[in-house]
Structures are given as C-alpha cells and as structure tokens.
Amino acid sequence: MPWLQIKIKTNPENSEAYEDLLLSAGCAAVTFEDSEDQPIFEPDLGTTPLWSNTTITGLFAAEHNLEQTLRFLTQAHAQLFPAIPTPPIHAEILEDKDWEREWMDNYHPMQFGRRLWVCPSWKEIPDPTAVNLLLDPGLAFGTGTHPTTALCLEWLDAQTLDGQYIIDYGCGSGILGIAGLLLGANKAIGVDIDPQALQATKDNLSRNHLADDILHVFLPENAPTDLADTLVANILAGPLVQLAPTLASLIKPKGKLCLSGLLSAQEEEIRAAYSTWFDLDPVAEKEGWIRVTGTKKG
C-alpha cells in the first residue's frame, strides 16, 4: 500500500521533540537524514549525533488525516518553541515499492583485484573461471560497495594465502574471511559483537559451498587465541586503536595485518597505535578512506 510522508526540517536541539510529536500523531516510523551534505563518520561512544540541519520524516498510513496532523504539529510547535518560527513541513504520498527487491536489483557483481569477484547470490556470475564469492549480506555490514571493504578485498586478492589461517575481526557479512578462504586459506575465524553478523557469516559460508569446519564465528569474549598468518579488521579508528594490543597478540611473527574503516586524517593515530608491533606499509586510499597494512615484527 502507499504511505504518507511528513518531513520537517529542524536542528539537533529540537529533533527529539519533533520525533515525539510525530509518534504522538500516529506515525508508523520516524527517520532522520542530513538536509545538506554534512558527514558524520565516527561518533563518540555512547552518542547519537545529528546533523546541524536535520530532516525528520514521519511515515503514516495513506488514509491518515493529513490536515489534522499538520494542524496538530503547528499548534504543538507554537507551544513548545514560542520564540521560533514554525519550520517548513512538507507532505507527500510515497509510492508503494518492494524496497528489498529494488536494492537487490541494483546490486551487481564487482571485481576486486585480478582474481576476485563478489557476486550477489541472486545474480548470474560474469566469469565462471574467476574466484567468485557469492554474497547475501542480510542485516550485516559488508557487500564490497563501500570503499573500506573494497580496499581490503583488493589487498587480499594480491596476497599469497595458500594454507593460511585467517582472522576476520569485525566480520559483518563474513565477506573478508570467506574471500580469504576462496583465495587459498584453509582455516578462518570470524569475530563480531553482533550475533546477526555471526549468523550472516555462517549463511554466506554455506552459500559458497565451503565446509562448516573451516570457518567458525565467535563473539569477542569467546574468540580463540591461536596465532593467525593474516588478520583483517574493517571496523573504525576508535575501536582499532583500543584493540591494537589484542589484534597484535593474535598474529604470529612475520604475519600480515590489514586494517580499514579509516579516514585519511586518522592515519597518524593508527600508525602510532600499531607501529610498536608492526612494520607498516604506505597507506592505500579510496574516496577519502584508507587501508593500513603491515608485517608483524619477528
């Protein structure tokens, strides 16, 4: 069925009040989006920052009484914020779509490096002779479309992984660990704080017809401490800095490290955190994001 959308442009200070008003008016869902082009890459832990110009959208059933709701919002604003003019309120009918199907139709096979392709499990494989990773990310992060994932996949494709043991720390969909197995590794583990990511990784392992016993998944507190030949971690700078001693302790001497989820401006911080244990390579950059790699000191 179609839906009615009501959009309000406001600021972070008033956004929570407008969220409450929309919910009180009977909306089914509230979303926040940037009204301009202001990135928020990595918030402080425990915070949910919003843009200085934020658009709040309330989603209502199409038969909802629009006139009554607009009157309610205008009157409520006058009571809550008497010194502030009523912000622009825009209403429109949202066309009914199968949003999951639309996303699936626009997600296409992608090549990373020389050998590796990531292929949506519902699309035809372009090159049957390549190393093809069949992927359905589900609710987990990691499709290959984000520059940080692409940087890690390109690096993995360039490595000699035959017979190796790999750790995918912050595994999300399992894309990096499974790529490592398809590129020659014979054992991997995936570690993530999100149980849905662990399930997505197991599902994608099965989707690629790989044996259950070559990749196991763990919450961080349950992860084994066996030393890996290669560790990849595509997370964020803050957690990567905090995890530096832990990740270093999981890699054998002369083992390889690959980190991403990092902005160009965070290179110095990451180098300072990891240079004690690793000889670090020059960074690779893609669309403002970087990859930091290195070799564990012997």
C-alpha angles and dihedrals in degrees: 000000000000121000136215116234124201115191126193125187112215144133133266093261093060099031097092091052091052091048089055091047093051091049090048089052089058106260119162096218141005125211133183125213140171112267091202129013106287114143123215103192106169122006124201115267113275094019133107105198122193132203120268087242107040130178115210116200125198118197117212136176111268093245092057116127101255097182093052092048094050090050091049092050093047093049093045091051091052090054097044099039108022093164095052124076115242108267122236111282116198125190129192142158112254114218114241111250140164093243095186091053092047091054091047092051091055097047109092137180113279132197122223118191121327104314111019129090126177109209128186106242091236096053131080115260110247097207116025090188094060128085098271122195112197110210140187105169096193108181095338130098118253127077102141093251094101115082093234093056091045091052091053094046092050090051093048091050090056095051131089101236101163111146094356132143111229133193119205102197111196089016100182105173090001091247096139098044093046091047088054091052093048089049092057112284114131101204136030143165129205121212124192139151091224117079089205089061091052090052092047090052092052091047092051091047089057091044089060092051093243121150117263093232098060096066124037126179130218144177108243095256091055099043117123120244099223110139114254130215090217132016124191123189122179102178128110134294097254096055092039091057091048092046096049096106091044095049092044090053091056097058125079121231110284089017121138130250127198121184130180141152085093134132121223091249090059097060096098093050092051093046090052091051096049107028092088090069105022142053098226127213128220110281126256116221134203125174094336095314123105141205121216118199134176149154124253111248113250 
